[in-house]
Amino acid sequence: MPLEAPAPQISVQRAMRTFVAKPQEAVAQRKWWVVDAQNQPLGRVASRVASLLRGKHKVVYTPHVDTGDFVIVVNATSIKVTGKKAGEKMYYRHSGYPGGIRQRSYEDLLEQKPDAPLTLAIRGMLPKNVLGRQMIKKLKVYPSAQHPHAAQQPQALSWK
């Protein structure tokens, strides 16, 4: 009598599908966060806030959809930079004409526009397209601890 081969094991696998968030769903799930930037390094605050604005902390993160939350940053004037950056860090802009480059130091920019250094750092960490311009509109930066967004019931972000 010939030996019979064992019956093959049939594995049933479900097709794995990638979740893609729809813009309408993302708007419904937005939260408000308050970040206290007092005595925090500029780059660390900027990277954390940029991640919140993009929505990378959420399970439903989708790169081509704005799934991020609103972020309120308070105490922007008391943010810290390390080393000699306060005097040596320069911000450049160009008018588009030959010889039209303009520069400002971190200290000067902080004096005239207290929210500008943090806003520029965060903007540099967002996508450089329509989606990035949409995300930066959800950022609210205030030089002191007061902000007018109490009605949105923002949650305080804890630093780990």
Secondary structure, 3 states (H helix, E strand, C coil): CCCCCCCCCCCCCCCCCCCCCCHHHHHHCCCEEEEECCCCEHHHHHHHHHHHHHCCCCCCCCCCCCCCCEEEEECHHHCECCCCHHHHCEEEEECCCCCCEEEEEHHHHHHHCCCHHHHHHHHHCCCCCHHHHHHHCCEEECCCCCCCCHHHCCEECCCC
